[in-house]
Amino acid sequence: MERHRVLLFVLCLAVLLTARQEIRAQAFNKDRTTEEKVHLISAQVAEMYELFGVSYRKVTGPARFLHNDTYILCDTAIWNTADNVIDAVGNVEIIQQGTRLKGETIHYIGDLNTAEVRGKTVELLDEEGNCLRTRYLNFNTKDSIGYFFNGGSMVDNQGTILESRKGYYYSKEKLFCFYEHVEMGTDTLRVKADSLYYHSDLNLAEFWGNVQAWHTDGFLTAGEGTYEREKELFHFMDNVFIRTNEQEIMAEDVHYDRINNSGILRRNIQVRDTTQQLLILGDRLDFRRNPDWAQVTQEPVFITYEVDQEANRKDSLFLRADTLLVFTSTYGQMDSLERVRAFARRDIPVRNKPADPAQSVMLPDSTTAIPASDTVSTETSGTNMPVQDSLEIQLFLVKTDSTFLAEVKHRGDSLFNTLEVHFFYGHSNVRVYKSDFQSVCDSMVFNSIDSVLRQYGKPVLWNQESQLSADSIQFRFSRDSLYRVDFLSKAFLISQEEEIFFHQIKADLMYAHIRDNDIFRFDAVKNAKALFYIPEDSLITSLNIKECEEMNVFLKERRAQRIIYKKSVKSDMIPLFELKKDQERLAEFNWRAPERPSDRYAITSRMVVDSPPQNKSWYKEPLFPYTLKFFPDVHARPSTLGSGTTIDAVRELNRRETENKINPFVPLQEKNLTPVLNEEAAVVGMQKERQHIPANTRRITPVLQRKQLQVQQIE
């Protein structure tokens, strides 16, 4: 009885297999043309045998097959002519135009135009000399598309490393697509991303999703980017963040030309100098290196800040202009006239003998006497003198020693021609705001020869209730500190007292002397005139009018302690009830309070963005584990791992291999031998079962679009 059951089972199985073969024959042999059939070109021996009613040919030798203008080479093959299927082993190779594919075994399904190539090392070579290695690769001979999974690595003809867990190769478009665990490495750049497209004919890489890049100059994150190897052109987009040893940069769009050391930053730019507490904001920044040159346009802003650790507060200075320009030149390259003028402006004070305020008063000449009434104390004058508090302008200029300090560097043999000179320009609508200092002018200029910051175009400064203006203003720096401010031509000081009274000093020249970040002396020189409103019992009762050739004001704790008038001194005291309207103001009086920036938002509405924290567990440099597996010699190069180690790469490789076993990308499914009643459903099921190259929805980029049009024109 048991014997009959076994025979019955064998008979049913034979019937099912025969029926299945008939269905397969109907499915794949139907309307199969000569071009669709696999052809044997050459072999040493070809034998025929039959198994379960199916005819096979055993081909040995070296053997050569042809299908879709593609050659399939091997030592031995089992050829199912009915199903148009070849199983080949031994020195297997696929050759199609410029593409060569090598492995240990090939399972070729002619009706699906698909070659499943397997082996310890499966290698794909294209006509550009790029080499892709993996263990699992499927290749469509009709569409010239390859698909690898469970890990693969490619080394291009210039030594660039690209690897991922799975990817595609499009021979016609000369395109490699990498997905998941994507890593790319060159001698100067290492990149990680969710996906990467490599155009082998253009030597161009495009990458998207969690882009992380390590360059010789620092670290970068972005949403997407491109890299053109031959021209060394970088383009990063979408929330770009760059961190170097000295700077943190944010922008929406970054172009960088490494060969020419130049680039462009666009939209929502924020550059933070971490060593100098300096920020730059704007919507466009153009820069060059060697020599340094940077121009910020489209609402540029400079911000500097000081942090008071005791009070736990930050005080910032904001400066904007239509264009901000910073660059480095040499003495030899400078215009000779500008160089002469810069040397003429140099006036570095001697600091080894600090002057005492009481001893620094210039004595009058022998022909002029100083009336006793012309030496006025603070108690009797009631004058509220301006306090610039070092004018604070050095906070945003001096702190960047690469641009604003007077120090220079010697390069080369010719001292005159190679000494570096640093320049700073602010063009059009310059505005400055700090909590205790504001300023406006049309333009400002600085160079490191004279260490003088010059303001032009109706410059004016405000400090508390005081306003100072002149045709031009010069801030003089010595190394890292401001020591004097010069008000040149038509200098005018106005200090508001109450609401309607204004103390005024006017002269051809004015000088504010700075020591320890505070004004200790103020000079008005040539044709000095002054109006001081004098209070009695906290009420303004009279106006004191002074005229002289020179006026020296000495201050202590920001208050005028003594005023000295020299040469041709005239004085007059007028009670308020006798004061005429034309006596209340000096000639050319101009109170410019409406122009004064009221707060930092009068400079810019842009907000400073905090730098993203650097998560060391997330931002790990590439280890290239698949390259270690398939290209151990390449992986051993010093430039490949950078700060990583081979041990870490081995651990990462083992982790990914375990991941593949648990959840392989494309698991090889067993053939379904269950009988199917509907033949059409059976055909569709078998075709779906054998679709071993998953559909890839590629991201159509401008580069890819142009290449696809070229392919269509050729076809």
Secondary structure, DSSP 4 states (H G I P E B T S, - for coil): -HHHHHHHHHHHHHHHHHHHHHHHHHHHSTT--TTTS-EEEE-SEEEEEEETTEEEEEEEEEEEEEETTEEEEEEEEEEETTTTEEEEEEEEEEEETTEEEEEEEEEEEGGGTEEEEEEEEEEEE-TT--EEEEEEEEEETTTTEEEE-S-EEEE-TT--EEEESEEEEETTTTEEEEEEEEEEE-SSEEEEEEEEEEETTTTEEEEEEEEEEEETTEEEEEEEEEEETTTTEEEEEEEEEEE-SSEEEEEEEEEEETTTTEEEEEEEEEEEETTTTEEEEEEEEEEETTTTEEEEESS-EEEEEEEETTTTEEEEEEEE-SEEEEEEEETTTS-HHHHHHHHHH--PPP-SSPPPTTT-PPPPPTT----GGGEEEHHHH-------GGGGTHHHHTT-TTTSSS-----SS-HHHH-EEEEEEEEEEEEEEETTEEEEEEEEEEETTTTEEEEESS-EEEETTEEEE-SEEEEEEETTEEEEEEEEEEEEEEEEETTTEEEEEEEEEEEEEEETTEEEEEEEEEEEEEEEEEEETTEEEEEEEEEEEEEEEEEETTEEEEEEEESS-EEEEEEGGG--GGGSS-TT----GGGS--SGGGT----PPPPPP--TTTSPPP--HHHHHH-HHHHTSHHHHTT--HHHHHHHHHHHHHHHHHS-SS--PPP--S--S-HHHHHHHHHHHT--S--------HHHHHHHHHHHHH-
